[in-house]
């Protein structure tokens, strides 16, 4: 079973995944940036960058197992970024991105369960500031408008929402684990998910 965790920066996705993996032995798969750090591509070209993120799923798919796989960000995160960049007036490449998405659909990882991890803007900023010596996050990703549009997009996809405006201790991680596996959610196929992404992005 593939379970993806998507949402804004510093919402607690990686912390949840690391703790679930540690407590229950689930297989964790790092986010796209881990795989592209040593790859070269044209970072000045918006669509080339997004296309590269999609291609990286080919590498991530080799890390999948047959039990429980925890995916740190899925294609939904890439789509949410494209949507948010358009909505804040930075660059609108939604239609072009959708063409790339459909072209690469067979090599993408589509989760069996989709988790939207949400924390409020202020909480995420506090978390970012506490880690400023360890991570380099662009200002645009921390702007309130961008942050809000990421949330709007994820709400449109309608996965299981987990709020993390609290300390993620062992007890809370166990509660999250129970919530994920007790939540009745039907698997969405590739074509259905692409339609959901397209509807959320252009709607």
PyMOL commands that set and color helices and strands:
alter all, ss='L'
color gray80, all
select helices_A, chain A and resi 13-24+32-36+46-61+75-87+94-103+105-107+121-130+139-142+144-157+170-182+190-202
alter helices_A, ss='H'
color red, helices_A
select strands_A, chain A and resi 2-7+27-29+69-72+113-118+160-163
alter strands_A, ss='S'
color yellow, strands_A
deselect
rebuild
show_as cartoon
